[in-house]
Amino acid sequence: MLDELFDLSLYQSLRALASGELAAILDRLIPIEARHFTFWQDFFGVRIGRLDLGRRLKLQLIVLACRLFGRSAIHLVLEAIVSKSGARSATGRGEQPCGAFWRTSSNTRTPS
């Protein structure tokens, strides 16, 4: 559950920095991750309202890097999330969390 909360918090933080295509992608990812987080809370009957200290620091560091390096850093962070997630489905239809990003982006990189 903390991973879902981290991803949701990250997407929300990056959304505040993003514009254009990246903002639209994050706008689609945020409700998906919010549903994941809610599902796991309901499944385990546990409510988590805050990240632990380590994850809060990690989140702030990533957001700082994205503030400093802009769009390129956001692209790399989203790519890393896709790589981390492997085959994890974001939509329940077998799509990876940022699959739409890689199909619609002018970026020529593809997730591994």
PABA-636844 format. One line per 8 residues: number of its first residue (from 0); for each residue x, y, z of N, C-alpha, C, O. Coordinates in steps of 0.001 Angstrom, whole numbers, padded with zeros to 6 digits. Last residue first. Example, Ala and Ser with C-alpha at 12.3 -4.5 7.8 and 13.67 -1.06 7.14 Angstrom:
BEGIN
1	012850/-002250/007080/013670/-001060/007140/012900/000030/007870/013409/001138/008039; 013190/-005690/007800/012300/-004500/007800/013200/-003300/007800/014236/-003319/008465 .
end
This chain:
BEGIN
111	011722/-000529/-021055/012325/-001849/-021243/011488/-002907/-020591/011835/-004087/-020642; 009935/001981/-022924/010267/001282/-021681/010859/-000081/-021960/010546/-000715/-022967; 011594/004028/-025369/010543/003094/-024992/010935/002400/-023716/012122/002236/-023435; 012131/007268/-026746/012541/006181/-025846/011346/005295/-025551/010213/005772/-025493; 011251/009422/-028148/011513/008207/-028907/011935/007032/-028044/012084/005917/-028545; 008589/011570/-027399/009836/010988/-026917/010056/009670/-027647/009126/008871/-027752; 006131/012260/-027942/007073/012492/-029030/008448/011966/-028665/009355/011919/-029496; 003729/009943/-026714/004801/010908/-026513/005645/011064/-027768/005838/010124/-028539 .
103	001917/007933/-026975/001537/009249/-027467/002662/010269/-027406/002554/011347/-027991; 003055/005610/-025964/002428/005549/-027281/002174/006938/-027845/002208/007121/-029062; 003966/006367/-023488/004961/005945/-024475/004363/005851/-025865/005082/005997/-026854; 001540/007032/-022222/002605/008013/-022349/003551/007632/-023476/003899/008462/-024316; 000210/004645/-022145/-000319/005713/-023000/000731/006782/-023232/000802/007370/-024311; 001790/003325/-020219/001720/002836/-021598/001231/003902/-022555/001769/004052/-023652; 002259/003709/-017580/002542/004837/-018475/002487/004419/-019930/003072/005080/-020787; 001407/001241/-016391/000962/002542/-015912/001171/003692/-016879/000314/004571/-016977 .
95	000481/-001124/-018995/001395/-000642/-017976/000999/000774/-017596/000331/001454/-018374; -002535/-002964/-019388/-001652/-001878/-019792/-000717/-001518/-018656/-001090/-001601/-017486; -004416/-004853/-018722/-003097/-005311/-019106/-002156/-004223/-019567/-001080/-004519/-020087; -006675/-003711/-017779/-006741/-004238/-019140/-005355/-004643/-019638/-005142/-004763/-020844; -006365/-002472/-015449/-007100/-003720/-015400/-007229/-004351/-016766/-007830/-005417/-016903; -004760/-000302/-015562/-006158/-000102/-015923/-006986/-001353/-015770/-008204/-001306/-015946; -002232/-000996/-014900/-002744/000255/-014350/-004244/000380/-014580/-004922/001105/-013851; -000603/-003975/-014002/-001624/-003330/-014810/-002126/-002062/-014130/-002409/-002059/-012932 .
87	002711/-004926/-014055/001602/-004440/-013239/000630/-003659/-014103/001034/-002772/-014854; 004941/-005925/-015234/003675/-006198/-015912/002479/-005698/-015120/001341/-006008/-015470; 006980/-003477/-013982/006953/-004694/-014792/005631/-004836/-015506/005242/-003971/-016291; 007422/-001341/-012338/006136/-002018/-012227/006089/-003315/-013025/005239/-004166/-012766; 009902/-000357/-013029/009706/-000924/-011693/008457/-001780/-011645/008434/-002822/-010991; 009340/000685/-015587/010308/-000406/-015430/010134/-001119/-014098/010207/-002346/-014037; 007532/002710/-014887/007111/001632/-015788/008044/000438/-015633/007584/-000701/-015555; 009219/004279/-013321/008039/003674/-012705/007532/002523/-013572/007146/001478/-013050 .
79	011065/005120/-015228/011515/004279/-014114/010337/003595/-013433/010451/002444/-013012; 009445/006761/-016800/010042/005557/-017382/010493/004598/-016280/010312/003386/-016402; 008932/008796/-014975/007831/007967/-015461/008346/006676/-016083/007743/005617/-015909; 011574/009783/-014718/010862/009255/-013548/009710/008355/-013994/009530/007267/-013448; 012094/010687/-017343/012897/009608/-016751/012205/008979/-015542/012252/007761/-015370; 010161/012746/-017558/010153/011603/-018484/010908/010420/-017875/010420/009290/-017889; 011139/014451/-015584/009810/013850/-015419/009679/012633/-016326/009147/011603/-015911; 013557/015191/-016760/013566/014437/-015500/012217/013765/-015272/012166/012624/-014814 .
71	012605/016617/-018963/013449/015427/-019154/013471/014560/-017906/013410/013334/-017993; 011214/018795/-017778/010514/017766/-018554/011327/016489/-018720/010778/015391/-018623; 013439/019652/-015100/012248/019829/-015919/011717/018577/-016586/011764/017474/-016042; 015528/019850/-013352/015819/019375/-014706/014612/019326/-015621/014743/018992/-016799; 014462/020917/-010954/015732/021400/-011493/015919/021068/-012965/016407/021892/-013737; 012101/019489/-010582/012060/020958/-010625/013319/021503/-011301/013252/022426/-012112; 013144/016909/-010483/012252/017274/-011588/012086/018785/-011696/011944/019308/-012801; 014589/017068/-008108/015295/016788/-009367/014435/017184/-010567/014942/017728/-011548 .
63	012404/017480/-006355/013441/018499/-006501/014213/018304/-007810/014460/019267/-008536; 011112/015019/-006622/010428/016243/-007054/011434/017382/-007241/011320/018161/-008187; 013067/013343/-005487/012659/013164/-006881/011994/014428/-007410/012282/014860/-008526; 013114/014377/-002865/014325/014364/-003687/013987/014232/-005175/014558/014930/-006013; 010508/013893/-001984/011000/015263/-002074/012247/015365/-002950/012410/016334/-003692; 010482/011055/-002069/009551/011841/-002876/010072/013261/-003071/010078/013776/-004189; 012430/010468/-000136/012622/010029/-001518/011732/010846/-002456/012181/011279/-003518; 011120/011497/002133/012404/012061/001687/012685/011716/000226/013124/012565/-000549 .
55	008897/009796/002214/008706/011252/002089/009983/011922/001597/009937/012809/000744; 010147/007319/002573/009442/007580/001309/009170/009075/001119/009206/009571/-000007; 011176/007710/005176/012044/007377/004041/011398/007684/002708/012034/008245/001816; 008823/008194/006735/009874/009201/006581/010759/008938/005362/011055/009860/004602; 005819/007040/005057/006827/006978/006113/007954/007953/005779/008024/008473/004665; 002942/008959/004044/004123/008158/003746/005044/008109/004953/005050/009025/005775; -000362/008779/005357/000902/009495/005192/002021/008515/004882/002046/007393/005388; -002558/007304/005847/-002773/008669/005397/-001498/009422/005070/-001533/010548/004575 .
47	-003942/004227/005569/-002651/004907/005653/-002858/006295/005074/-003288/006437/003930; -005931/001796/006950/-005914/003154/006404/-004545/003769/006647/-004057/003821/007776; -006918/-001507/006205/-005952/-000620/006858/-006016/000742/006174/-006140/000821/004952; -008072/-003669/004965/-008759/-003035/006077/-007868/-002122/006884/-008037/-001977/008095; -007093/-004815/002694/-006413/-005139/003948/-007097/-004536/005180/-006735/-004861/006311; -008973/-003759/000851/-008652/-005190/000873/-008044/-005595/002210/-008438/-006606/002792; -008887/-001000/001281/-010117/-001748/001556/-009828/-003238/001709/-010376/-003896/002594; -006248/-000513/000440/-006674/-000143/001796/-007925/-000925/002193/-008012/-001449/003304 .
39	-006393/-001400/-002197/-005542/-002112/-001246/-005863/-001750/000199/-005758/-002596/001087; -008259/000483/-003282/-008510/-000960/-003322/-007700/-001681/-002251/-008245/-002476/-001485; -006917/002926/-002922/-008170/002660/-002216/-008478/001171/-002173/-008909/000654/-001142; -004747/002517/-004704/-004505/002772/-003292/-005753/002466/-002463/-005661/001821/-001418; -006114/002236/-007144/-005236/001169/-006630/-005057/001312/-005128/-005200/000347/-004377; -007347/004773/-007314/-008177/003563/-007199/-007362/002383/-006672/-007853/001612/-005848; -005063/006340/-007578/-005942/006559/-006423/-006852/005353/-006216/-007105/004952/-005080; -004129/005467/-010032/-003351/005137/-008833/-004175/005356/-007570/-004003/004631/-006590 .
31	-006192/006550/-011612/-005894/005113/-011643/-005153/004706/-010381/-005505/003719/-009736; -006037/009310/-011152/-007211/008562/-010682/-007000/007048/-010687/-007569/006342/-009855; -003312/009738/-012237/-003669/010030/-010843/-004931/009273/-010403/-004897/008636/-009350; -003204/009257/-015010/-002599/008308/-014074/-003064/008505/-012634/-003196/007533/-011890; -004413/011440/-016244/-005003/010103/-016423/-004466/009118/-015391/-005197/008235/-014943; -002741/013481/-015450/-004172/013598/-015136/-004882/012255/-015310/-005846/011966/-014601; -000396/012636/-016652/-000505/012549/-015190/-001956/012678/-014746/-002359/012051/-013766; -001102/013259/-019291/-000790/011881/-018906/-000940/011709/-017403/-001545/010741/-016940 .
23	-001397/016040/-019120/-002533/015207/-019529/-002317/013750/-019133/-003250/013083/-018687; 001219/016789/-018450/000119/017076/-017524/-001087/016201/-017848/-001730/015677/-016939; 002557/016015/-020780/002874/015373/-019505/001768/015599/-018481/001424/014688/-017727; 001391/017794/-022679/001220/016343/-022790/001497/015621/-021475/000755/014715/-021096; 001181/020647/-020651/000948/020014/-021937/000684/018526/-021843/-000130/018062/-021044; 003251/020363/-017736/002338/021090/-018613/002158/020271/-019885/002901/019325/-020146; 004152/019824/-014268/004028/019451/-015679/003085/020383/-016430/002254/021079/-015847; 004099/020330/-011585/005239/020835/-012347/005048/020699/-013857/005712/021386/-014633 .
15	001879/019082/-010628/002014/020514/-010327/003150/021148/-011129/003166/022362/-011331; 002465/016481/-011294/001403/017177/-012033/001496/018684/-011819/001221/019465/-012730; 004270/015726/-009369/004768/015997/-010721/003735/016751/-011552/004089/017560/-012410; 002483/015346/-007235/003546/016357/-007142/004081/016723/-008517/004320/017897/-008800; 000903/013265/-008220/000283/014538/-007852/001320/015657/-007780/001062/016780/-008212; 002848/011259/-008561/002095/011753/-009715/001468/013111/-009411/001498/014010/-010252; 003624/010974/-005834/004581/011401/-006855/003852/011973/-008069/004200/013050/-008551; 001291/010031/-004656/001872/011301/-004196/002850/011862/-005220/002901/013070/-005448 .
7	001051/007599/-006082/000005/008613/-006150/000550/009985/-005745/000294/010982/-006420; 003425/006302/-005256/003208/006608/-006669/002145/007695/-006832/002319/008613/-007634; 002907/006153/-002453/004075/006868/-002966/003851/007266/-004421/004057/008423/-004789; 000604/004576/-002421/000546/005936/-001886/001728/006765/-002381/001572/007945/-002695; 001713/002253/-003515/000638/002938/-004218/000506/004380/-003733/000320/005296/-004534; 003585/001667/-001503/004043/001914/-002872/002978/002651/-003682/003294/003563/-004445; 001979/001204/000690/002834/002392/000708/003377/002701/-000687/003605/003864/-001020; 000810/-001197/000000/000000/000000/000000/000853/001261/000000/000493/002264/-000616 .
end
